[in-house]
Every structure is written in structure tokens, then in C-alpha cells.
Amino acid sequence: MTTFDERERAFETKFAHDQEVQFKITARRNRLLGQWAAEKMKLTAEETDAYAKAVVQADFEEAGDEDVIRKVLGDLTSAGVEVDEAVVRAALDEMTVEARRQFMEAL
């Protein structure tokens, strides 16, 4: 195997690892956002767990964060919680930082 092939394989391995890490952080962030929203909606512990899982699943509908924001915002609004898109986006940003911190601590 040539040096070029070894280098290419190393880059591919790093890329795959980075993608896996980003996926885990995003899933954790979505779970945290679901827990945040569930608290706002005053859900029980069991309902909170189920809702957080539903938020994680919502992220598979389309690329990007819009599907998650749409779900959480719609659910909060339906539950009568006074919130707008900017608040949900700010919470999403906060949860991104927290998810990354939790992930790094777990290493």
C-alpha cells in the first residue's frame, strides 16, 4: 500500500468518526431540547421520556434543524405555552453546548 493510500484511508476513517460524534451530539441535543420543552409543558416523568424520544425521532424527517424546531414549537404552542421560534432556537443553541459538554465529559 502506498503512502497516499494510507493517508486517504486515515482521512476516511477520521471523517467517519467525526460524523458519528456529530450524530451522537445532535441526538443528545435533541433529547435535551425535548426534556426542556416537556418541562415547559409540565409533562410527567414518563411523558417527558417519551416526548424526548419523539423529538430525537423528529430529526430524521429532513436534513437540518427545522423539523425539530417545527415539532417543538408546534407542541409547545398546542399545549398553551407562550413561546416563539426565537426562544426555541435559543434553547436549541443552549442544548447544543450542553450536549457537547456532556459528550466530552463522557470520554
Summary of the structure (lengths in Angstrom):
residues: 107
radius of gyration: 17.3
end to end distance: 32.7
largest distance: 62.8
contacts: 280
relative contact order: 0.13
helix: 81%
strand: 0%
